[in-house]
C-alpha cells in the first residue's frame, strides 16, 4: 500500500486584462529548480525556471510564452507568496559612498504591486507622419528576454521595436505585423528617423513592472536609507 499524497490547495488571481488564473503552490521538487536558477544569477535561466513553474502550477493552462513580462512577474509573485509565504528577507548594499556595509529588511510581498502608468498618459497609437502611423503592444516575456540577451545596443533597439509594433497603417491599409515577413519589418524599423524612434520609446519606457519602496539601515555606517525594488529578480 502506497503512502498518501496530499492534494495542493488551489488559488486564483487576475492578470492585467482581467483574465482569472487558477494555480496551486509550487512543490519542494519545483522549488529546487528555482534555487538552482537563482544561484546561477542568469536572467534567462531565471525566466526559464519561472516559465516552467507557471506551466506546472497552472496544469499547463497558462502559456507563459504569450504572457507579457509584467503579467508573468505578477503571477509568479502570487504563486511565490502562496508557496513560501508573504514575507521575504532582503539584504542590500549601502548606498553611501565608500561604505561597504549592508542592511537587511523584511518585505511584505502582499503589498507589492505593478507600477502601472495612467492609460491617459501613454498612447499606444503613434502618428509618424501625416499619412503613416503605428500601434504598439508590450512585448512578451520571452521576447524581452531575447532583447536583453543582445549585446549590440542598435540591434537591441531594432528587436524591441520589431516585437513592439502591432500594426502599421497608412491612408489606405492597416498591416498586422504578425502577417509581415521579419525582413520587411526590420527594414521598416531601420528606416525610422531618430525623432520617430523617440516617439515610440515613450510607450516602452512605461512598461509596467513590479515595484516596491523599502527602508533599511546600514549595519556599517548606521544610515537610514530608502530604495525601490523593481522587477522579477528583486522578489525571486
DRENDO-1510 file (C-alpha; in Angstrom, 1 decimal, always signed):
<recs>
REC; n; res; u; v; w
REC; 1; UNK; +0.0; +0.0; +0.0 .
REC; 2; UNK; +1.5; +3.3; -1.1 .
REC; 3; UNK; +1.8; +6.5; +1.0 .
REC; 4; UNK; -1.0; +9.0; +0.8 .
REC; 5; UNK; -0.1; +12.0; -1.4 .
REC; 6; UNK; -1.8; +15.2; -0.4 .
REC; 7; UNK; -3.5; +17.4; -2.9 .
REC; 8; UNK; -2.3; +21.0; -3.1 .
REC; 9; UNK; -4.8; +23.8; -2.5 .
REC; 10; UNK; -5.9; +26.0; -5.4 .
REC; 11; UNK; -5.7; +29.8; -5.5 .
REC; 12; UNK; -6.8; +32.4; -8.0 .
REC; 13; UNK; -5.6; +35.8; -9.3 .
REC; 14; UNK; -6.4; +38.2; -12.1 .
REC; 15; UNK; -4.0; +39.3; -14.8 .
REC; 16; UNK; -3.9; +42.9; -16.1 .
REC; 17; UNK; -6.5; +42.2; -18.8 .
REC; 18; UNK; -8.9; +40.7; -16.2 .
REC; 19; UNK; -8.2; +37.0; -17.1 .
REC; 20; UNK; -8.6; +34.8; -14.0 .
REC; 21; UNK; -5.8; +32.3; -13.4 .
REC; 22; UNK; -6.1; +29.2; -11.1 .
REC; 23; UNK; -2.9; +27.9; -9.7 .
REC; 24; UNK; -1.5; +25.7; -6.9 .
REC; 25; UNK; +1.6; +26.4; -4.7 .
REC; 26; UNK; +4.8; +25.1; -6.2 .
REC; 27; UNK; +6.2; +22.0; -4.5 .
REC; 28; UNK; +9.6; +21.1; -3.0 .
REC; 29; UNK; +10.8; +19.4; -6.2 .
REC; 30; UNK; +9.9; +22.6; -8.1 .
REC; 31; UNK; +11.5; +25.0; -5.6 .
REC; 32; UNK; +14.8; +23.2; -6.1 .
REC; 33; UNK; +14.8; +24.1; -9.7 .
REC; 34; UNK; +14.1; +27.8; -8.8 .
REC; 35; UNK; +17.0; +27.8; -6.3 .
REC; 36; UNK; +19.4; +26.4; -8.9 .
REC; 37; UNK; +18.4; +29.1; -11.4 .
REC; 38; UNK; +18.8; +31.8; -8.7 .
REC; 39; UNK; +22.3; +30.6; -7.8 .
REC; 40; UNK; +23.3; +30.8; -11.4 .
REC; 41; UNK; +22.4; +34.5; -11.4 .
REC; 42; UNK; +21.4; +34.4; -15.1 .
REC; 43; UNK; +18.3; +36.3; -16.0 .
REC; 44; UNK; +17.4; +34.0; -18.9 .
REC; 45; UNK; +17.8; +30.9; -16.7 .
REC; 46; UNK; +15.6; +32.5; -14.0 .
REC; 47; UNK; +13.0; +33.4; -16.6 .
REC; 48; UNK; +13.0; +29.8; -17.9 .
REC; 49; UNK; +12.6; +28.5; -14.4 .
REC; 50; UNK; +9.7; +30.8; -13.7 .
REC; 51; UNK; +8.0; +29.9; -17.0 .
REC; 52; UNK; +8.3; +26.2; -16.2 .
REC; 53; UNK; +6.9; +26.7; -12.7 .
REC; 54; UNK; +3.9; +28.6; -14.1 .
REC; 55; UNK; +3.3; +25.8; -16.6 .
REC; 56; UNK; +3.4; +23.2; -13.8 .
REC; 57; UNK; +1.3; +25.0; -11.2 .
REC; 58; UNK; -1.4; +26.0; -13.7 .
REC; 59; UNK; -1.6; +22.5; -15.1 .
REC; 60; UNK; -0.5; +23.8; -18.5 .
REC; 61; UNK; -3.5; +26.1; -18.8 .
REC; 62; UNK; -1.3; +29.3; -18.9 .
REC; 63; UNK; +1.1; +29.7; -21.8 .
REC; 64; UNK; +3.9; +31.8; -20.3 .
REC; 65; UNK; +5.4; +32.3; -23.7 .
REC; 66; UNK; +2.5; +34.6; -24.5 .
REC; 67; UNK; +2.4; +36.5; -21.3 .
REC; 68; UNK; +3.9; +40.0; -21.2 .
REC; 69; UNK; +6.6; +40.5; -18.7 .
REC; 70; UNK; +4.6; +42.3; -16.1 .
REC; 71; UNK; +1.8; +39.7; -16.0 .
REC; 72; UNK; +4.4; +37.0; -15.7 .
REC; 73; UNK; +6.1; +38.9; -12.9 .
REC; 74; UNK; +2.8; +39.4; -11.1 .
REC; 75; UNK; +1.6; +35.9; -11.5 .
REC; 76; UNK; +4.8; +34.4; -10.2 .
REC; 77; UNK; +4.8; +36.7; -7.2 .
REC; 78; UNK; +1.3; +35.5; -6.3 .
REC; 79; UNK; +2.5; +31.9; -6.7 .
REC; 80; UNK; +5.6; +32.5; -4.7 .
REC; 81; UNK; +3.5; +34.2; -1.9 .
REC; 82; UNK; +1.1; +31.2; -1.6 .
REC; 83; UNK; +4.0; +28.8; -1.8 .
REC; 84; UNK; +6.7; +30.2; +0.5 .
REC; 85; UNK; +5.0; +33.0; +2.5 .
REC; 86; UNK; +4.0; +36.6; +2.3 .
REC; 87; UNK; +7.3; +38.0; +3.6 .
REC; 88; UNK; +10.9; +37.9; +2.2 .
REC; 89; UNK; +14.1; +38.9; +3.8 .
REC; 90; UNK; +16.3; +41.1; +1.6 .
REC; 91; UNK; +19.9; +42.3; +2.1 .
REC; 92; UNK; +21.0; +45.4; +0.3 .
REC; 93; UNK; +24.3; +47.2; -0.1 .
REC; 94; UNK; +24.8; +50.6; +1.5 .
REC; 95; UNK; +24.3; +53.5; -1.0 .
REC; 96; UNK; +26.7; +55.8; +0.9 .
REC; 97; UNK; +30.0; +56.3; -1.0 .
REC; 98; UNK; +33.0; +54.5; +0.5 .
REC; 99; UNK; +30.8; +52.4; +2.8 .
REC; 100; UNK; +31.0; +48.6; +2.3 .
REC; 101; UNK; +28.2; +47.8; +4.7 .
REC; 102; UNK; +24.8; +46.2; +4.1 .
REC; 103; UNK; +21.4; +46.4; +5.6 .
REC; 104; UNK; +18.5; +43.9; +5.9 .
REC; 105; UNK; +14.8; +44.3; +6.0 .
REC; 106; UNK; +11.7; +42.3; +5.6 .
REC; 107; UNK; +9.4; +42.9; +2.5 .
REC; 108; UNK; +5.7; +42.3; +2.8 .
REC; 109; UNK; +5.0; +40.7; -0.6 .
REC; 110; UNK; +1.3; +41.1; -0.2 .
REC; 111; UNK; +1.9; +44.9; -0.6 .
REC; 112; UNK; +4.0; +44.6; -3.8 .
REC; 113; UNK; +2.1; +45.7; -6.9 .
REC; 114; UNK; +2.5; +46.6; -10.5 .
REC; 115; UNK; +3.7; +50.1; -11.3 .
REC; 116; UNK; +1.2; +51.0; -14.0 .
REC; 117; UNK; +1.1; +54.4; -15.6 .
REC; 118; UNK; -2.3; +56.0; -16.1 .
REC; 119; UNK; -3.5; +54.9; -19.5 .
REC; 120; UNK; -4.4; +58.5; -20.4 .
REC; 121; UNK; -0.7; +59.4; -20.3 .
REC; 122; UNK; +0.5; +56.5; -22.6 .
REC; 123; UNK; -1.0; +56.2; -26.0 .
REC; 124; UNK; -0.2; +53.0; -28.0 .
REC; 125; UNK; -1.0; +54.8; -31.3 .
REC; 126; UNK; +1.8; +56.9; -32.7 .
REC; 127; UNK; +1.5; +59.1; -35.8 .
REC; 128; UNK; +4.9; +59.0; -37.5 .
REC; 129; UNK; +3.9; +61.3; -40.5 .
REC; 130; UNK; +0.8; +62.9; -41.8 .
REC; 131; UNK; -0.1; +59.6; -43.6 .
REC; 132; UNK; +1.8; +56.9; -41.7 .
REC; 133; UNK; +1.4; +55.6; -38.1 .
REC; 134; UNK; +1.7; +52.5; -35.9 .
REC; 135; UNK; +0.0; +50.9; -33.0 .
REC; 136; UNK; +2.2; +49.4; -30.3 .
REC; 137; UNK; +1.9; +46.5; -27.8 .
REC; 138; UNK; +4.0; +45.3; -24.9 .
REC; 139; UNK; +6.4; +42.5; -25.9 .
REC; 140; UNK; +6.1; +39.1; -24.3 .
REC; 141; UNK; +8.4; +38.0; -21.5 .
REC; 142; UNK; +10.3; +35.7; -23.9 .
REC; 143; UNK; +10.7; +38.5; -26.4 .
REC; 144; UNK; +12.1; +40.8; -23.8 .
REC; 145; UNK; +14.5; +38.1; -22.6 .
REC; 146; UNK; +15.8; +37.8; -26.2 .
REC; 147; UNK; +16.2; +41.5; -26.4 .
REC; 148; UNK; +18.2; +41.6; -23.1 .
REC; 149; UNK; +20.5; +38.9; -24.5 .
REC; 150; UNK; +21.6; +41.1; -27.4 .
REC; 151; UNK; +24.8; +42.9; -26.7 .
REC; 152; UNK; +24.7; +45.5; -29.6 .
REC; 153; UNK; +22.6; +48.4; -28.5 .
REC; 154; UNK; +21.5; +49.2; -32.0 .
REC; 155; UNK; +20.3; +45.6; -32.7 .
REC; 156; UNK; +18.6; +45.5; -29.2 .
REC; 157; UNK; +16.6; +48.6; -30.2 .
REC; 158; UNK; +15.6; +47.1; -33.6 .
REC; 159; UNK; +14.4; +43.9; -32.0 .
REC; 160; UNK; +12.4; +45.8; -29.3 .
REC; 161; UNK; +10.6; +47.9; -31.9 .
REC; 162; UNK; +10.1; +44.8; -34.1 .
REC; 163; UNK; +8.4; +43.0; -31.3 .
REC; 164; UNK; +6.5; +46.0; -30.0 .
REC; 165; UNK; +4.9; +47.3; -33.2 .
REC; 166; UNK; +1.5; +45.7; -33.6 .
REC; 167; UNK; +0.1; +47.3; -36.7 .
REC; 168; UNK; +1.4; +49.8; -39.4 .
REC; 169; UNK; -1.2; +51.9; -41.2 .
REC; 170; UNK; -1.3; +54.5; -43.9 .
REC; 171; UNK; -4.2; +56.2; -45.6 .
REC; 172; UNK; -5.5; +53.1; -47.3 .
REC; 173; UNK; -4.3; +49.9; -45.4 .
REC; 174; UNK; -3.7; +48.6; -41.9 .
REC; 175; UNK; -0.9; +46.0; -41.8 .
REC; 176; UNK; -0.7; +43.5; -39.0 .
REC; 177; UNK; +2.9; +42.8; -38.2 .
REC; 178; UNK; +2.1; +39.1; -37.4 .
REC; 179; UNK; +1.4; +38.8; -41.1 .
REC; 180; UNK; +4.6; +40.6; -42.3 .
REC; 181; UNK; +7.9; +38.9; -43.0 .
REC; 182; UNK; +10.6; +39.6; -40.5 .
REC; 183; UNK; +12.9; +41.0; -43.1 .
REC; 184; UNK; +10.3; +43.6; -44.2 .
REC; 185; UNK; +9.6; +44.6; -40.6 .
REC; 186; UNK; +13.3; +45.0; -39.8 .
REC; 187; UNK; +13.7; +47.2; -42.9 .
REC; 188; UNK; +10.7; +49.3; -41.8 .
REC; 189; UNK; +12.3; +49.8; -38.3 .
REC; 190; UNK; +15.7; +50.6; -39.6 .
REC; 191; UNK; +14.3; +53.3; -41.8 .
REC; 192; UNK; +12.7; +55.2; -38.9 .
REC; 193; UNK; +14.1; +58.6; -38.1 .
REC; 194; UNK; +15.6; +59.2; -34.6 .
REC; 195; UNK; +12.7; +61.6; -33.8 .
REC; 196; UNK; +10.2; +58.8; -34.7 .
REC; 197; UNK; +12.0; +56.3; -32.5 .
REC; 198; UNK; +11.9; +58.7; -29.6 .
REC; 199; UNK; +8.1; +58.8; -30.0 .
REC; 200; UNK; +7.9; +55.0; -29.9 .
REC; 201; UNK; +10.2; +54.8; -26.9 .
REC; 202; UNK; +7.9; +56.8; -24.8 .
REC; 203; UNK; +5.5; +53.9; -24.9 .
REC; 204; UNK; +8.1; +51.3; -24.0 .
REC; 205; UNK; +9.5; +53.4; -21.2 .
REC; 206; UNK; +6.2; +52.9; -19.4 .
REC; 207; UNK; +6.1; +49.1; -19.5 .
REC; 208; UNK; +4.6; +48.2; -16.1 .
REC; 209; UNK; +6.8; +46.3; -13.6 .
REC; 210; UNK; +6.7; +45.0; -10.0 .
REC; 211; UNK; +7.8; +47.9; -7.8 .
REC; 212; UNK; +8.0; +48.4; -4.0 .
REC; 213; UNK; +9.7; +51.1; -1.9 .
REC; 214; UNK; +11.5; +49.9; +1.2 .
REC; 215; UNK; +13.6; +51.4; +4.0 .
REC; 216; UNK; +16.6; +49.8; +5.6 .
REC; 217; UNK; +19.5; +50.7; +7.9 .
REC; 218; UNK; +23.1; +50.1; +7.0 .
REC; 219; UNK; +24.8; +47.9; +9.6 .
REC; 220; UNK; +28.2; +49.5; +8.9 .
REC; 221; UNK; +27.6; +53.3; +8.9 .
REC; 222; UNK; +24.1; +53.3; +10.5 .
REC; 223; UNK; +22.5; +55.5; +7.8 .
REC; 224; UNK; +18.8; +55.0; +7.2 .
REC; 225; UNK; +18.1; +54.6; +3.5 .
REC; 226; UNK; +15.3; +54.2; +1.1 .
REC; 227; UNK; +15.4; +52.3; -2.2 .
REC; 228; UNK; +13.0; +50.9; -4.7 .
REC; 229; UNK; +12.9; +47.2; -5.6 .
REC; 230; UNK; +11.9; +46.6; -9.2 .
REC; 231; UNK; +11.4; +43.6; -11.5 .
REC; 232; UNK; +11.1; +39.9; -11.1 .
REC; 233; UNK; +14.6; +39.2; -9.7 .
REC; 234; UNK; +14.1; +41.6; -6.8 .
REC; 235; UNK; +11.3; +39.3; -5.4 .
REC; 236; UNK; +12.7; +36.0; -6.6 .
</recs>
